[in-house]
Every structure is written in structure tokens, then in C-alpha cells.
């Protein structure tokens, strides 16, 4: 099991790393072909799509991975039917929201952008459950290859269109091409079955019962992870929002890799161990955490001290403000890296309510903290409020895993020390380069 965890963690990180390298390369090209406002407008467009997706999340993917019947044809076909219905509904809702969103942000182009983007949700609804099955079987290499392929197709289309049009429309049409490639690929995989429309009442009941906390968690997660961008776009305009999005992209290079490993490897393995031999879960959880912390936290400490150099080096002066934003945002990613495995472990044993609780705490911290931070210190206060929003969840998740025997005080102290070691090393490198510690 540990070899499976290690191998697939490597595949997840490599796949994510290649995808992010492609994303970074395309972003560097696109920021020179387009204007900052284009990225701000696209942030709002993506928030609407993400919000509708999260507000309708009933845990279909998680159910297929966690449920003992997750390999049954009836279960998979019913899950696919639910997903297709959801995609059609989301497409209609996107169409309905397009004009009001454009009016609210005083950006008429949002109407057309959202309508085209809404069709992507319809397409996504008809993707095969083959991706879920690969995730359940912990076949991360195949998933990584697919992810890289879809990213490459999306980037090629986006850059080609942007070069010709020099318009924000390139970002939407490029994503549309990627969604079509992903749909076709999902049905072309040889997975041992083909999806058909089905409606097994018992399966539907199981999915919805498990997903009720996933749904609540998704609603709160949307508000907690996107409220900052919604407020920033309204308060400071699309140009600043575009700069903020660059800082988020860089901060999520490591944070996204952590999330991929936790959701793509830790969660299915924890669920398998719990189903086969629950007594081993504490040991497997401890082993997984030590491996993850040892790699991710020092890297995040380095990024906190040196990330602004990357922005200065790779982006033109219009995005320089993203440097100080990045140095603060990395702290949030480090906190999340410590508590995400806690949540994954609890959900894997069927305690999906803790994902909901964490998301609610995040939401409250963001909704209350962001306006307060902005009123006190402007954009900097807003960024600090976002960064500190992960802290309240610690006081719920740590006691929860402790009651189940998975918590180790020494491990958590060691995790903080690893992050501090990365900061110290980054400070030394910074001093060598600039003669200053900060």
C-alpha cells in the first residue's frame, strides 16, 4: 500500500508539474498578447462557472470512490445520469445569469462570454465516469497523461486564438476546445464498460445521502475560495483583480500539487484501507503525512521568501504588485497543506460532515474578515484576511482526528518547523541576492 501511495504521489506531482509548467508558459505568452483587464474579466467568468458547479455538487465523484459498490455498472450508470442532468441544468442557469452578471460588473462582454462558457458545463456533464474509476483504482499515471493532454490542447487553442484576435474571447474559446477534448477522451478510454442512461433509486439514494455534506461543503467552499475575488473585482477593478490572479497562480503551484496528491492519492487509499483494514488507517495516515510535509512545507517556505522574484522576472512591470501579494498568500497554502490530509482522512471513513464544517469556517472567516481587512488596510488587509482564513478549521479538524487516534503532536510541530526551515533558507538566499532579509 505504501509503494502504491508513493508511486502515485510521484505521478500526481509530475503530472501536475508538467500541466502547471504549460500553464505558466501560456500565461507568460498571453499576458503579453492580452491586457490585465482580460484576465480580471475571465476571473469573474470562471467564478460564475465554478460557483454554479460547486452549488450543485452532490458528491458524485466522491461517492464512486468511497462506496463499496463503486465498480458496479448500475451504480456507475446512475451516477453518470445524475451528472448529465446536472450539466444540463447548470448550462441553463449560466445562460440565465449571463446578463445580470454583466450588468453588476459593468462589463457587457460578460454576457456572451458566460453563454459560451455555459455550454462547457453541458459538455462536462456527459463525460464518462471512466475518470472516476481510474481515481478509485488509484491509476494516477493515466490520469496525469490525460490532464497534460487536455491542458496542451487548451493552451494551443487559446494562444492561437489570442494571437489572431488579441481578445478575451480567446480565453473562453480555448477552454471550450479543452472541454471537448476531455469529453472525447473520457469515452475513448478502455476501462471495461460504457456508460448508459440508468436510474437506480437505491443508488441515487446512496449518492445523495453521502453527498448531502459534500453539497454543503461545496456551497461554503465556493464562498470561501471566491469571495475575495468577487469583492476585489468590485472594489478595486478588473486590472487589480488580474494582478491578484497572477499571485494566486504562482502560490497555487505548490498548493495545487498538495491538493492533487491529497484528493487523488491519499483519499482513495485512505478509503480503501478503511474498507479493508480500519486498524491500519492511523499508521497509513501518519506515513502519508510525513512524506507530504517533508516535501511540500520547505518548498512553500522558499516560495514565501523568493516568489516575488519570480513575478518580477517572468511578468512585465504591470504585474509587479503581485509580488507582495504572493508572499502573504503562500502562508495560507502552507496551513492548508497541514489540514487537508486531516479532512481527507475523515471523509474517507464516511465522516463527510467535517469537509462541510471546514468549508463553513473558511466561508465565515472570508466573509467577515475580507471586508474588515479591506476597511483597515486596503488591498493588503484583504490579502491577509484571505491568508488567515484557514486557521479556524484547525480547531475543529485536529480534535476530530485526535478522537479517532490519528493525531500526533510531534508531527504537527515538525510540520511547522519544516515550513520555518524553508523560510530561513529562503531568507539566506534573499540576503545573498539583495543584501536585505525581507
N, C-alpha and C positions, 0 to 999 in steps of 0.2 A: 504493500500500500504506500509506503514511504517513497519507493522508487517511482511509483505512478505519480505521486504528488510532485516530486522533484522534476521528473521529465516534463510533465505537462505544465508546470510553472515556468520552466525554461521556454517551452513552446509559446505560452501565452505572452511572456515578456518579449521574446523575439518577434512574434507576430505583431504585437502592439508597437514595439520599437520601430519596425520597418514601416508600419502604417503611419506612425507619427512623424517619421522622417520624411515620408512622402507628403504628409500634410504640411509639415514645416516648409519643405521646398516649394510646394504650390502656394503657400501663404506668402512667402517672400516674393514670388513672382506676381501674385495677384495684388499685393499691396503696392506694387509699382505700376500695375496696369489700371487699378481702380483707385477710388478715393476713400478716405476713412469713413465718410458717411455711409458708403455702400455696405461696409461691414456692420455698422450700427443698425442699419435698416434690416440686414439679414439676421442680426441677433434677435430683433423683435419678431421677425417671421418665424425663426426657429423656436422661440419661446412659445408662440401660439401653438405650433405643431406639437411641441414637447408637452405643453400643458394639457391639450386635449388627449394626448396619448396617456399621460400619467393619470388624468382624471377619470379614465375609463379602464385602468389596469386592474384586472381581477385575478392576477397571478397565474395565467395560463402556463407560461414558461416554467415558473417555479413548481407548479403542480405536476407537470410532466416529469421534472427532475426528481421531485421528492416522493411522489406517490408510488406505492408498490405495483400499481397497475400501469405505470408509465410506459411500458412496452407493448401493451395490448392494443390491437388495431381499433377496437371500438373507442377506447379512451383517446387515442391519437386523433381519430376522425372527428369525434365530438369536439375535442379541443380546437381542431382546425376550423370546424364550422363556426364555433364561437368567435374565433379570431377573424374570420371572413366577415361575419355580421358586424363585428366591432369596427373593422376597417371601413365598411360602407357607411356606417353611422358617423364615424369621425370625418370622413370626406364631406358629408353633408353639413356637419357642424362647422367645418372650416370655411366652406362657402358662405354660410350664414354670418360668420364673424368677420369676414374679409373687409367689408365696407366700414363697419363700426370701428375696427382696429385702425384703419387708415385715417378715419376722422379724428380719433383720440390722439394719435401721434402726429397729426397734420402732415402725413406722408401719403399722398394719393396713390403712389405706385404700389403701396402695400396691398391694395385690393386685388390687382392682377397677380402679384407675387404669391399671395396666400391661396388663391384659387388653383394656380398651377401646383403649388406645394401640397394642397389638399389631396390631389389625385395620387400623390405618393403614398398617402395613408391607405387609400383604397388598394393600391398595388401591394403594399406590405401585408394587408390582411389576407391575401391569397398566397403568401409564401408557404412552402411546405413546412411541416413540423420536423423535417429532417434535421434542421439546425438544433432543435430541442433534443432530439435523440442523440446527436453527436455530443451535445453537452452532458446529457445523462450518462453516456458511456465514457465520458472524460477523454474524448478524442480531440484534444486541443490542436494538434498539428493540422488536421484537416480544416478546422475552423479558422486557424490562423491564415492558411493559404487562401481560403475564401475571402476573409476580411481584407487581405492585401490586394487580392484581385479586384474586389469591388472598389476599394479605395483608388487603385490605379485607374480604373475605368472612369470613376467620378472626376478625378483630378484631370485626366486627359481631356475629358469633355469640357470641364469648367475653364481650364486655361485656354483651350482652343477658342471657345466662345468669347471669353473675355478679351482675347487678343483681337478678335474681329469687331466686337461691339463696344468694348470699354464701358460696360453697363452692369448694374447689379443683377440684371436678368441672367447673366452668366452663372451666378452662384446658384440660382434656382434650377435652371435647366441642366446644369452639371449634376446636381443632386438627383434630378429626375432620371437621368441616364443611369446613375448608380443604382437606383431603386429597381429599375427594370432588369439590370444585370443580376442583381441579388435574387429577384423573383425567379428568373430562368434557372440560375444556378441551384437554387434550393430544390427545384423539381428534377434537376438533372443528376443529382447525387444518387448513387446506388446505395440505398440504406436498407433495402429489404421489404419495402412497402410503398404504396402510393396512397395519397390522401383522397378520400371521397366524402361527400356530404353525409353526415350522420347526426343523430340527436338522441343519444342515450341519456335518459333522465337521471339515472344514478350517477353517471359520470359528471354530468352538468352539476348535480348537487354537490359532489365531492370537490369539484374545482371551485365552485362559488363559496363553499364553506371554508375551504383553505384560504381562498383569496380575499375573504372579507377584510382581513387585517392588511393584506397586501394592498388592497384598494385604498384603505385609509392611509396607509403609509405612503402610497404614491401621491395622493392628494396633498398631504403635508410636505412630501419631498419636493413636489413641484414648487410650492410656495416658498420653501426654504432655500432652494437652489436657484431660483429665478427671480425672486422678489428684488434682489439687489439690482439686477439688470433692468427690470421694469422701472424701478424708481430712478435709477441713474439716467436712463434714456429720457425720462420725463423731466427730471430736474436739471440736468446738465447738457442735454442734447445728444444727437447721434454721433457727433465727432468724438467726444469724450468716451461714449459707450464703445465706439470702435477701438479706441486705445485700450480701454479696460478689457475688452475681449482678447486682445493680444496677450496681456498679462495673464489672463486665465488660461490661454492655450499653453503658455510656457509652464505655468505652475502645475498644469494637469499632465505634463509629460510623465512625471514620476507618479503622481497621484492616480492617473488613469491606469498605469501599469499595475499598481496595487489593487485597484478596483477590479481589473480584469482577472488577476490571479485569485482574488478572494471569491468573486462570483463565479468564475469559470472553472476553478480547480478546487479551492477549499470547500465551497458549498456542496458540490456534488459528492466529494469524497467524505465530508462530514456526514452527509445524509446516508451514504452507503454504509459507513461504519456504524451509524446509529441503527440502521435496519438489520445489520448482520451481527454486530457485537457491541452493544452500547457501553460496556465496561471499558472498552479501549478508547473511547472518544476523548477523554481527558488527556491521555498520552499523545494522541494524534494531534489534538488542538495545540498542545504545548510545543510539539515538534514543529508544526507548521508556523506558529508564531515566531519561534526563534529564527527560522530560516528567513522569513519575510522581514522581520525587524532588522536583522543583521545586514541586509542589502538596502532596503528602502530608506531607513531613517538617516544613516550617514549621507546618502545621496541627497536627501531633502535638505539636510543641514548645509551641504555645499551649495545647493541651489539658492538657499535663502541668502547666502553671502555673495554669490557671484552671478546670480541670474540677471541682474540689471546690466551687467557687462554684455551678456548675450543679446539683450534687446538693443543696446547701443550699437553693437557690432553688426547685427543682422537686419535691423529695420532702419528706415530713414528717420531723420530728426522729428518728423510728425508724430512718431510713436514713442518718443523718449520718456514721456510721463509714465509709461507702463513699467519702467524700471522700479520705481519706489513702490508701486502697487504690487509688483511681483514679490518683492522681498517680504512684504507683510502676508500676502496670500499663501505663501509656502508653509507658514506656521499652521494654517488651517488644514492643509493637506497632511502634515505630519500627525496632527491629532486624529484625523480621520483614519490614517493608516494603522493607528493603535486600536481604534474601537471597531472598525469594520469587521475584522475577524470575529469579534465578540458577537456582533449581530448575526453574522453568517452561521455561526455555531448554534445560536439559539433558534434561528429559523429552521435549520437543518433537523432539529429534533422536534419540529412541529410547533414551536413557540413563536409563530409569526407575528404575534402582537407586539413583540419587542422592536421589530422593524417599524411598526406604526408609532410606537412610543418615541423612538429616537427621532423619527421624522417630525412628529408634533413638537418636540422640544426644539428642534432646529428651526421649525417654522416660527414658533413664538419668539425665539431669540432673534431671528432675522426681522420679523415684522415689527417688533418692539425696538430692537437695537439699531437697525439701519436708519430710521428717521431720527432717532435720538443722536446717534453718532454724527449724522449729517448736520444736524442743528448745532452741535457743539464744535465740530472741527471740519465741516465741509466734506469734500471727497475723501480726505484721509480718515476722518471719523467713520465714514461709511465703510471703507475697506477694513478698518479694524473691527467694526461690528460684525462684518461677514466672517472674519477670521476667528473671532472668539465664540461664534455661534455653536461650534461643536462641543464646547466644554460641558454644558448641562447634561448631555447624553451620557457622559462618563458616570455620573452619579446614579444612573439607572442600570446601565449595562454591566458595569463591574459588579454591583451586588447580585445581579441576576446570574452571572456566570459563577460567582463565588458560591451561591447556594447550591449549585449543581456540581461543584468540585472542580471547576475549570480555571479558577483564578489563582495566580501566583504573584505575590507582592514583588519578589525579586525580579521576576520577568518584566514587570511594568517599570520598575526603577531602571533596569538595564536598558529598556527601550528609550527612556528619556535621556539616559547617558549617551546612547548611540547618536541621537539627534544632536545633543550638545557637542559630541566629538566632531560631527560633520560641520557644525557652525565654527568650532575652534580651528579646524583645518582650513575652512573657507576664509576665516579672518586672517590667518597667516598668509595665505595666498594673496589675499586682497592687499595686505600690508606690503608684501613683496612687489606687487604690481604698481601700487599707487603711493605707498608711504603713509597711508592712513588706515585705521582699523575699521571705520564704518563707511 
